Amino acid sequence: MGEVLIYGIVNGMIFVLMAVGFSFVYGISRLPNFAHGSIYVTTGFITWSFINNTGLPYWLSVILSLIIVFLAGVAIYQFVMIRVRGMPISEIIVSFAIALAILEGLRLQGIGGFKGFIGPGYVLPRFIDGMLETPWVTIDLQRLLIIAVGLLLLGFMWLFTHHNKIGLALRAMAQHERAALMLGINSDRMANIALGIGSTLAGLAAIVVMPLGNITCESGYTVLTNAIAVCIIGGLGSWVGTILGALILGLATTIMSAIGGTMWNNVLIFGLIILILILKPSGLFGQQKELQERV
């Protein structure tokens, strides 16, 4: 039982890292960034390329990769998303098209993932090797690092949005866009910054989580699906909902893996999505208006 709980918390924190960038962007600008998963994979590939093709140190490769994906997020909004903002269907189609273009472009580099194919050698090194053995559970240090990074990230984001001028402006946009506009806050500028930060958060998740496996195109679709699931269950745009929704999914998938195997995890995730959309469409902690029955 203790092992299931610990690994459930680890998986929950992985879900937090995967979803926090998507939730942040939507909470600030109401943009559903379906390129989120592709940015996750791109960060891993860029970091791997810096390490193996240019010989840069791991820490420098990570910093450069995060800077690149931040600028990529800004560019996606500035040159593409700004032209369809306010048109929900177009936002989804355009951002998903960007995701497909990126992921299929990476597939040409040999990064597979479908039908069991994985590009050779596309693996990020672990930050910490070794295992922690206790009477209750044996766990590798990389997973413990994921918990630590997740907690530090959540603490940093709270401080940023409560004690920084830009963070306060982003928070104002998230709480009441019209009031923020009346106070002179530039909506497009905030959306630009939000998409850049959201892309960086997706990249940070890749840096921490990808050493547990391989860099594959399929993981981009998985990360996007997981992020959407967390936001739907917890509530779109809700920080508390994102954290609790991620922990719920982490524990649920861990228990399901222990009982029936990992093959049932996707069934569980989509089942929870359907259940939440039926019982509480705005999510467990969402602030959006509930759907009303129309006669």
matplotlib code that plots the C-alpha trace (Angstrom):
import matplotlib.pyplot as plt

x = [0.0, 2.8, 4.5, 1.3, 0.9, 4.4, 4.4, 0.9, 2.3, 5.2, 2.8, 0.6, 3.5, 4.4, 0.8, 1.2, 4.4, 2.7, -0.4, 0.7, 1.9, -1.3, -3.5, -1.4, -1.8, -5.6, -6.1, -4.4, -5.4, -8.2, -6.1, -6.2, -2.6, -2.7, 0.9, 1.8, 2.8, 4.9, 6.9, 7.5, 9.0, 10.9, 12.6, 13.9, 15.2, 16.9, 18.6, 19.7, 21.1, 23.1, 24.6, 25.4, 26.0, 27.7, 29.2, 27.7, 27.4, 24.0, 23.1, 23.9, 22.0, 18.9, 19.1, 19.5, 16.7, 14.3, 15.2, 14.6, 11.1, 10.2, 11.0, 9.1, 6.0, 6.2, 6.6, 3.6, 1.4, 2.9, 2.8, -0.1, -2.4, -2.9, -4.7, -7.3, -7.7, -11.3, -12.3, -12.3, -12.6, -9.9, -7.6, -7.9, -7.4, -4.4, -2.6, -3.1, -1.9, 1.3, 1.6, 1.3, 3.8, 6.4, 5.9, 5.9, 8.9, 10.7, 9.6, 11.7, 14.7, 14.1, 12.1, 9.5, 7.0, 4.1, 4.0, 6.9, 9.5, 11.8, 14.7, 18.0, 19.9, 17.2, 17.5, 18.3, 20.6, 19.3, 20.2, 20.6, 21.5, 20.8, 18.0, 16.5, 15.6, 13.3, 11.3, 8.2, 9.3, 12.3, 12.3, 14.9, 16.3, 15.2, 11.5, 12.2, 13.8, 10.5, 8.6, 11.1, 11.1, 7.3, 7.0, 9.6, 7.9, 4.5, 6.1, 7.9, 4.7, 2.8, 5.5, 5.7, 2.0, 1.7, 4.9, 6.1, 4.7, 4.3, 3.0, 0.4, -0.7, -1.0, -3.1, -5.3, -5.9, -6.8, -9.2, -11.1, -9.9, -12.2, -11.2, -7.5, -7.9, -9.5, -6.4, -4.2, -2.9, -2.2, -4.1, -1.9, 1.3, 0.1, -1.0, 2.4, 4.2, 1.8, 2.4, 6.2, 6.0, 3.6, 6.1, 8.9, 6.9, 6.2, 10.0, 10.9, 8.5, 10.3, 13.8, 12.7, 10.4, 12.0, 15.1, 12.7, 12.2, 12.9, 12.2, 9.4, 6.9, 4.1, 4.9, 3.8, 0.3, 0.3, 1.4, -1.3, -3.9, -2.8, -2.7, -6.2, -7.5, -6.0, -7.5, -11.0, -11.1, -9.7, -11.3, -9.9, -7.9, -7.9, -4.5, -6.0, -8.0, -4.8, -2.9, -5.7, -6.8, -3.2, -2.9, -6.2, -5.1, -1.7, -3.1, -5.9, -3.5, -1.0, -3.7, -5.0, -1.5, -1.1, -4.4, -4.8, -1.6, -0.7, -2.7, -5.9, -4.6, -5.9, -9.3, -9.3, -8.3, -10.8, -13.5, -12.8, -13.0, -16.4, -17.7, -16.6, -18.1, -21.4, -21.6, -19.8, -18.8, -16.7, -14.5, -14.2, -12.8, -13.6, -15.1, -16.7, -20.5, -22.1, -24.0, -27.7, -30.4, -32.1, -35.8]
y = [0.0, 2.4, 1.7, 2.5, 5.7, 6.9, 6.1, 7.6, 10.9, 10.7, 10.1, 12.8, 15.3, 14.1, 15.0, 18.4, 19.1, 18.0, 20.1, 23.3, 25.0, 24.2, 25.4, 28.5, 29.6, 28.9, 30.6, 33.8, 34.1, 31.5, 29.9, 26.1, 25.5, 22.1, 22.6, 21.9, 18.3, 19.0, 21.7, 19.1, 16.7, 19.4, 20.5, 16.9, 16.7, 20.1, 19.2, 15.8, 17.5, 20.0, 17.3, 14.8, 16.9, 20.0, 18.5, 21.2, 20.4, 19.1, 22.2, 24.6, 22.4, 22.6, 26.4, 27.0, 24.6, 26.4, 29.7, 28.4, 27.0, 30.2, 32.2, 29.5, 30.0, 33.8, 33.3, 30.9, 33.5, 36.6, 35.2, 32.7, 32.5, 36.3, 36.2, 33.6, 34.6, 34.8, 32.1, 28.9, 26.4, 28.1, 28.3, 24.5, 23.7, 26.1, 25.0, 21.3, 21.9, 23.4, 20.4, 18.0, 19.9, 19.8, 16.2, 14.8, 16.9, 15.4, 11.9, 12.6, 12.9, 9.3, 9.9, 7.3, 6.1, 4.4, 0.7, 0.1, 2.0, 4.2, 6.2, 4.8, 6.8, 9.5, 9.3, 12.1, 11.2, 11.2, 14.0, 11.7, 8.0, 5.6, 4.1, 4.9, 1.8, 1.9, -0.8, 0.3, 1.2, 1.2, 4.2, 5.8, 9.2, 10.7, 10.2, 11.9, 14.8, 15.0, 15.6, 18.2, 20.1, 20.0, 21.5, 24.1, 25.0, 25.5, 27.6, 29.7, 30.2, 31.3, 33.9, 35.1, 35.7, 37.3, 39.4, 40.3, 43.1, 40.9, 38.1, 40.3, 41.6, 38.0, 37.2, 40.2, 39.0, 35.5, 36.9, 39.5, 40.4, 43.4, 45.0, 44.4, 46.1, 49.1, 49.4, 49.6, 46.0, 45.0, 41.7, 40.6, 41.3, 39.2, 36.4, 36.5, 36.3, 33.5, 31.4, 31.8, 30.8, 28.0, 26.6, 26.9, 25.0, 22.2, 22.2, 22.0, 19.0, 17.3, 17.9, 16.3, 13.5, 12.3, 10.8, 8.1, 6.9, 7.7, 10.8, 9.8, 11.6, 9.6, 11.2, 14.5, 13.2, 11.5, 14.7, 16.8, 14.2, 14.1, 17.9, 18.2, 15.4, 17.1, 20.5, 19.0, 17.0, 19.8, 22.7, 24.8, 27.8, 26.6, 26.2, 24.3, 22.1, 21.4, 20.2, 18.1, 16.8, 15.7, 14.0, 12.2, 11.0, 10.0, 7.9, 6.4, 5.3, 3.9, 1.8, 0.7, -0.3, -2.4, -4.1, -4.5, -3.2, 0.0, -1.0, 0.2, 3.7, 5.4, 3.8, 5.1, 8.6, 9.0, 7.4, 10.0, 12.8, 11.5, 11.1, 14.7, 16.2, 14.4, 15.2, 18.6, 20.1, 22.9, 20.5, 19.8, 23.3, 25.2, 28.6, 28.5, 28.7, 25.3, 24.2, 24.7, 22.5, 24.1, 23.3]
z = [0.0, 0.9, -2.5, -4.4, -2.4, -3.0, -6.7, -7.0, -5.6, -8.1, -11.0, -9.7, -9.8, -13.3, -14.3, -12.6, -14.5, -17.8, -17.3, -15.5, -18.7, -20.5, -17.6, -17.2, -20.9, -20.9, -17.5, -18.7, -22.3, -22.8, -25.6, -25.8, -26.8, -28.5, -29.5, -25.8, -26.2, -29.3, -27.4, -24.7, -27.2, -29.0, -25.8, -25.2, -28.8, -28.6, -25.3, -26.6, -29.8, -27.8, -25.6, -28.3, -31.4, -30.0, -26.8, -24.5, -20.8, -19.7, -17.6, -20.4, -22.9, -20.6, -20.2, -24.0, -24.7, -22.3, -23.8, -27.3, -26.5, -24.6, -27.8, -29.8, -27.7, -28.1, -31.9, -32.1, -30.5, -32.3, -35.8, -35.7, -32.7, -32.5, -35.9, -34.7, -31.1, -30.0, -32.5, -30.4, -33.2, -35.2, -32.2, -31.7, -35.4, -35.8, -32.6, -33.4, -36.9, -35.5, -33.2, -36.1, -38.2, -35.3, -34.3, -37.9, -38.7, -35.7, -36.9, -40.0, -37.7, -36.6, -33.4, -33.6, -31.1, -33.0, -33.6, -31.2, -33.2, -31.2, -32.6, -31.4, -28.8, -28.1, -24.3, -21.9, -19.0, -15.5, -13.2, -10.3, -10.4, -7.6, -5.5, -2.1, -0.2, 2.8, 4.6, 2.8, -0.7, -3.1, -5.4, -7.8, -7.0, -10.3, -9.3, -6.0, -7.9, -9.9, -6.6, -5.5, -8.8, -8.9, -5.4, -6.2, -9.4, -7.8, -5.0, -7.6, -9.7, -6.6, -5.7, -9.3, -9.7, -6.2, -5.9, -9.4, -11.6, -14.7, -12.6, -11.0, -14.5, -15.7, -12.6, -13.2, -16.8, -15.5, -12.9, -14.9, -18.4, -18.9, -15.6, -16.5, -19.8, -18.2, -16.0, -19.1, -19.2, -22.8, -23.4, -26.4, -24.5, -21.6, -23.9, -25.6, -22.3, -21.1, -24.1, -23.7, -20.0, -20.8, -23.4, -20.9, -18.3, -20.9, -21.6, -17.9, -17.6, -20.5, -18.9, -15.6, -16.8, -20.1, -18.4, -17.2, -20.8, -24.4, -26.5, -28.9, -31.0, -29.4, -26.0, -27.4, -28.0, -24.6, -22.8, -24.6, -23.7, -20.0, -19.7, -21.2, -18.9, -15.8, -16.7, -17.5, -14.3, -12.1, -13.9, -16.8, -15.5, -11.9, -10.2, -7.3, -9.8, -11.8, -8.8, -7.3, -10.7, -11.4, -8.0, -8.6, -12.0, -10.6, -7.8, -10.0, -12.8, -10.2, -8.6, -12.1, -13.1, -10.0, -10.5, -14.3, -15.9, -17.7, -20.7, -18.9, -18.0, -21.1, -20.6, -17.0, -18.1, -20.8, -18.6, -15.9, -18.6, -19.7, -16.2, -15.2, -18.4, -17.6, -13.9, -13.6, -17.0, -15.5, -13.5, -9.8, -9.1, -12.3, -12.3, -15.7, -16.0, -15.8, -18.9, -18.6, -20.0, -22.9, -23.5]

ax = plt.figure().add_subplot(projection="3d")
ax.plot(x, y, z, "-o")
ax.set_aspect("equal")
plt.show()
